[in-house]
Amino acid sequence: MSIWRLGVLALLGVLALPSLADRQIDSSSCSPVVSIPITPPAEVTTWAFEEKIGRLTPSNISGNGVWIEEIGAIRWGADLDPTSTTLSYALAGSDGTYTLSGEEYLDGSSVDLPDSQVLLTCDAAAAPEQVAQPSLSQPTGTRAPLSVSISSSTDGATIYYTLDGSDPTTSSLTYSGPIDVTTATFVKAIAVRDGMSASEVVSAYYPAARRVFADELIQEVSAAICEPVITLRVAPAQSIESYSVEIELPSGMTPAEISDNGVWEADQQRVKWGAFQDKVGRNVSFKLRGPDGNYDLRAHASFDGYTVDIDGTSSVEQDCIPPMAERPVLSPASGRVPVTVSMTSATEGAVI
């Protein structure tokens, strides 16, 4: 118990009387005003009041109220000649909801005033409205070339943008019309209007157009299942200065009849052609030899240093063991001689 409270109780008697205090809160402004009308009973001779407001800060405290910052409380009294009055004060602090609690002292006993909740909204009220984030007409990831428009739903807003990935400011480029994007570009934009806070930054990355390396680039496999011919059709784009082709073979498989001066690199298990620097398309090919089985062959082409996978047929069947002819059938299958026996085979073209 505090020394102040002990002093109050020492001044007061021991008769407990009901409190008639009633807290009222005016929240019409962001900084609420609290009023506590007090009407002590006629028989009360001494009176005091303490209001706890926690982390808030009071101002305009009425009467002889004293702010005790260390405990977060306002105190009035002790009054030895109590009369009806209204205690009041205004509150300030960070936005949020807070609890107010009071305690009234009447002739020797303390009476709690019911707690009240108070809402502060000064920070939000003081903050200016924010400009709406701009919108970009093209989604991020769309490849160049393209035209990008920027808009804001906030009337009167000015849009600023950058094309180098840096965050825009009011010193950046001012938007006045669609932006032509021809290469890989990082667009960022904000919208600004006087009396309002700047919008959030909107951004999008527009990659460069896909480079065309070849007018034709495909892998084909002949119909033969024994030593099929693998053909790689390559027609470089006119912008290509140099190209080469290679294909890796599964372990145990080897090439034969390699066309166009292709080279078999046995240690790397691959066939290579080029580099060709004549801009001429080629159908490079070879025969596949090796154990029977099903294989997956993947070929690649390099155009001016950029490697590109060659699409097409990659699954290859090797089946060079000829099928066995059906066993001949004797008719009759058995019997006593003399007898004439005929022999046939279900294998078409078989010689018996």
C-alpha positions in Angstrom: 0.0 0.0 0.0 1.4 3.4 -1.0 2.3 6.1 1.6 -0.3 8.4 -0.1 -3.1 5.8 0.4 -2.0 5.2 4.0 -2.2 9.0 4.6 -5.7 9.2 3.1 -7.0 6.3 5.1 -5.5 7.9 8.2 -7.5 11.0 7.6 -10.7 9.1 6.8 -12.9 7.2 9.2 -13.9 3.5 8.8 -17.4 3.9 7.6 -17.8 2.4 4.0 -20.1 4.3 1.8 -21.0 3.7 -1.9 -19.4 5.7 -4.7 -21.5 7.8 -6.9 -18.7 8.5 -9.4 -19.4 7.7 -13.1 -16.6 7.9 -15.8 -17.6 9.3 -19.1 -15.4 9.3 -22.3 -15.7 11.7 -25.2 -14.1 10.0 -28.2 -15.2 12.5 -30.8 -11.6 13.5 -31.4 -8.5 11.2 -31.7 -7.4 12.4 -28.3 -10.3 11.4 -25.9 -11.5 13.6 -23.0 -12.4 11.7 -19.8 -14.9 13.2 -17.3 -15.8 11.8 -13.9 -18.7 13.6 -12.2 -18.3 13.2 -8.4 -21.2 13.7 -5.9 -20.0 12.5 -2.4 -22.8 11.6 0.0 -23.7 14.3 2.4 -22.5 12.5 5.4 -18.9 12.0 3.9 -16.4 14.3 5.4 -13.2 13.3 3.6 -12.7 12.3 0.0 -9.9 11.4 -2.5 -9.7 9.8 -6.0 -7.0 8.1 -8.0 -7.3 7.3 -11.8 -4.8 4.9 -13.4 -4.1 5.4 -17.1 -1.0 3.3 -17.6 1.3 4.2 -20.5 -0.9 7.1 -21.7 -0.1 10.8 -21.0 -2.7 13.2 -19.5 -3.2 16.9 -20.1 -5.7 19.6 -19.0 -6.1 17.9 -15.6 -8.9 19.6 -13.7 -8.9 21.0 -10.2 -6.0 20.0 -7.9 -5.3 16.8 -9.8 -1.6 15.7 -9.9 0.0 13.5 -12.5 2.2 10.8 -10.9 4.2 9.5 -13.9 6.1 6.8 -12.0 2.9 4.8 -11.4 0.8 6.1 -14.3 -1.9 7.7 -12.2 -3.7 11.0 -11.6 -4.6 11.9 -8.0 -7.2 14.3 -6.6 -7.6 15.1 -2.8 -7.6 14.4 0.0 -10.5 16.9 0.3 -11.7 17.6 3.9 -14.8 19.5 2.7 -16.0 17.4 -0.3 -18.6 18.9 -2.7 -20.0 17.8 -6.0 -17.5 18.3 -8.8 -16.4 16.9 -12.2 -12.9 15.6 -12.6 -11.5 15.7 -16.1 -8.4 15.2 -18.3 -7.4 14.6 -21.9 -5.4 11.6 -23.1 -2.5 11.3 -25.5 -0.4 8.3 -26.6 0.2 5.8 -29.4 -2.8 4.4 -31.2 -4.5 1.4 -29.5 -7.0 0.4 -26.9 -6.3 1.0 -23.2 -7.9 0.3 -19.9 -8.7 3.1 -17.4 -9.3 2.1 -13.7 -10.2 4.4 -10.8 -10.4 4.2 -7.0 -12.5 6.5 -4.8 -11.8 7.0 -1.1 -14.8 7.8 1.1 -14.4 8.2 4.9 -12.0 5.3 5.4 -12.8 2.8 2.6 -11.9 2.6 -1.0 -14.4 1.9 -3.7 -13.3 0.7 -7.2 -14.8 2.5 -10.2 -15.6 0.1 -13.0 -12.9 -0.2 -15.6 -13.4 1.5 -19.0 -11.8 0.9 -22.4 -10.6 3.9 -24.4 -9.5 3.9 -28.0 -6.8 6.3 -29.4 -6.5 6.8 -33.1 -4.4 10.0 -33.4 -1.6 8.3 -35.4 -4.1 6.9 -38.0 -6.0 10.1 -38.1 -2.8 12.1 -38.7 -1.5 9.8 -41.4 -2.3 11.1 -44.9 -4.2 8.9 -47.3 -2.0 6.8 -49.6 -2.0 6.9 -53.3 -3.2 3.7 -55.0 -0.4 1.4 -56.3 0.0 1.8 -60.1 -1.0 -1.0 -62.5 1.1 -2.3 -65.4 -0.7 -3.4 -68.5 1.6 -6.3 -69.1 2.3 -9.1 -66.5 5.8 -9.7 -65.4 7.6 -12.3 -67.5 6.2 -11.2 -70.8 9.0 -11.2 -73.4 10.0 -8.2 -75.4 9.3 -6.6 -77.7 6.1 -5.1 -76.1 4.4 -1.9 -75.1 3.7 -1.3 -71.4 1.2 1.2 -70.1 1.1 2.4 -66.4 -2.0 3.7 -64.7 -3.2 4.7 -61.2 -6.8 4.7 -59.9 -6.0 7.8 -57.8 -7.2 10.9 -59.6 -4.6 13.5 -60.2 -1.7 11.2 -59.3 1.6 11.6 -61.2 3.5 8.4 -62.1 7.3 8.1 -61.9 9.2 5.1 -63.2 12.6 3.6 -63.8 13.9 1.0 -66.3 17.1 0.0 -64.6 15.8 -1.9 -61.6 16.3 1.1 -59.1 13.4 2.3 -56.9 11.7 5.3 -58.5 11.4 8.7 -56.8 10.0 12.0 -57.9 13.3 12.7 -59.7 12.8 9.6 -61.9 11.2 9.6 -65.4 7.7 11.0 -65.5 5.2 8.7 -67.2 3.4 10.3 -70.1 2.5 7.4 -72.4 3.1 3.7 -73.2 6.7 2.5 -72.9 8.2 0.5 -75.7 10.3 -2.4 -74.3 12.7 -3.9 -76.9 15.3 -5.6 -74.7 15.3 -7.2 -71.2 14.0 -4.5 -68.9 13.1 -4.2 -65.2 10.2 -1.6 -64.9 9.4 0.0 -61.5 6.8 2.7 -60.9 5.2 4.8 -58.1 2.3 7.2 -58.1 2.5 10.5 -56.2 -0.1 13.2 -55.4 0.1 16.3 -53.2 -1.4 15.9 -49.8 -1.1 12.1 -49.9 1.6 9.6 -49.2 3.3 8.0 -52.2 2.1 4.6 -53.4 3.7 1.3 -53.0 6.2 0.5 -55.8 5.0 -1.8 -58.5 7.6 -3.7 -60.5 7.8 -6.2 -63.4 10.6 -7.9 -65.3 10.3 -8.3 -69.1 12.9 -10.7 -70.5 14.4 -10.3 -74.0 12.8 -12.1 -76.9 13.8 -15.7 -77.4 16.7 -15.9 -79.9 16.1 -17.9 -83.0 19.0 -20.2 -83.6 17.7 -22.4 -86.4 15.0 -22.5 -89.0 15.0 -26.3 -88.7 16.4 -28.5 -85.9 15.1 -32.0 -85.5 16.1 -35.6 -84.9 14.8 -38.5 -87.0 15.1 -42.3 -86.8 14.7 -44.5 -89.8 12.1 -47.3 -89.9 14.8 -50.1 -89.8 15.0 -51.8 -86.5 18.4 -53.3 -87.2 21.1 -50.7 -87.4 18.6 -47.8 -87.8 19.9 -44.6 -89.4 19.9 -41.5 -87.1 19.5 -38.2 -88.9 19.9 -34.8 -87.4 18.4 -32.0 -89.6 20.0 -28.6 -88.9 19.3 -25.4 -90.8 21.0 -22.5 -89.0 19.4 -19.0 -88.9 21.1 -16.5 -91.1 22.4 -14.6 -88.1 24.4 -17.6 -87.0 28.2 -17.4 -87.7 29.2 -20.9 -86.5 27.4 -24.1 -85.4 28.2 -27.7 -84.5 26.3 -30.8 -83.7 26.8 -33.8 -81.3 25.0 -36.8 -80.1 25.9 -39.1 -77.2 25.5 -42.9 -77.6 24.6 -45.4 -74.8 27.4 -47.5 -73.5 28.2 -50.4 -75.9 26.7 -48.7 -79.0 28.9 -47.4 -81.8 28.2 -45.4 -85.0 28.9 -46.5 -88.6 28.8 -44.7 -91.9 29.1 -41.2 -90.3 28.2 -38.5 -92.8 29.6 -35.0 -93.3 33.0 -35.7 -91.8 31.6 -36.4 -88.4 34.0 -37.7 -85.8 33.4 -40.6 -83.4 35.0 -39.8 -80.0 35.0 -43.2 -78.4 36.3 -42.0 -75.0 33.4 -39.6 -74.7 30.9 -42.0 -76.4 29.7 -39.3 -78.8 29.6 -38.3 -82.5 30.5 -34.7 -83.4 30.1 -32.6 -86.5 31.6 -29.2 -87.2 32.1 -26.4 -86.4 30.5 -25.3 -89.6 30.9 -21.6 -90.5 29.3 -21.5 -94.0 25.6 -20.9 -92.9 24.7 -24.0 -94.9 22.1 -26.4 -93.4 23.0 -30.1 -93.2 21.3 -33.5 -92.6 24.1 -35.3 -90.7 23.5 -39.0 -90.1 25.0 -42.3 -89.0 24.0 -46.0 -88.5 23.6 -47.2 -85.0 25.3 -50.5 -84.2 25.4 -52.5 -81.0 23.5 -54.9 -78.7 19.7 -55.3 -79.2 17.6 -53.2 -77.0 15.6 -50.0 -76.6 17.7 -46.8 -76.3 17.2 -43.1 -75.8 19.4 -40.8 -77.8 19.8 -37.1 -77.1 21.4 -34.7 -79.5 22.5 -31.1 -79.1 23.6 -28.3 -81.4 25.7 -25.3 -80.5 25.0 -22.0 -82.3 27.6 -19.2 -81.7 28.4 -20.8 -78.3 24.7 -21.3 -77.2 23.8 -25.0 -76.7 20.3 -26.0 -77.8 18.6 -29.4 -77.4 17.5 -31.1 -80.7 13.8 -32.2 -80.5 12.3 -35.1 -82.4 12.4 -38.8 -82.2 14.8 -39.9 -79.5 13.6 -43.5 -78.7 15.4 -46.1 -80.8 14.9 -49.9 -81.0 17.8 -52.1 -82.0 16.8 -55.6 -83.0 19.3 -57.4 -85.3 18.7 -61.0 -84.3 16.5 -62.5 -87.0 13.4 -64.3 -85.8 13.3 -68.2 -85.9 11.2 -69.9 -88.5 8.3 -72.0 -87.2 9.0 -75.8 -86.8 7.8 -77.9 -89.8 4.7 -79.9 -89.4 4.5 -83.5 -90.6 1.3 -85.0 -92.0 0.6 -87.6 -90.9 2.5 -87.1 -87.7 2.9 -90.9 -87.3 1.8 -94.2 -88.8 2.9 -97.4 -90.5 4.7 -97.6 -93.8 4.2 -97.5 -96.6 2.9 -93.9 -96.2 3.2 -90.6 -98.0 4.4 -87.8 -95.7 3.9 -84.1 -96.4 5.8 -81.3 -94.6 4.7 -77.6 -94.2 5.8 -74.5 -92.2 3.7 -71.7 -90.8 6.6 -69.3 -91.6 5.9 -67.7 -95.0 8.7 -68.3 -97.5 10.5 -70.9 -95.3 12.4 -73.6 -97.2 12.2 -77.1 -95.7 
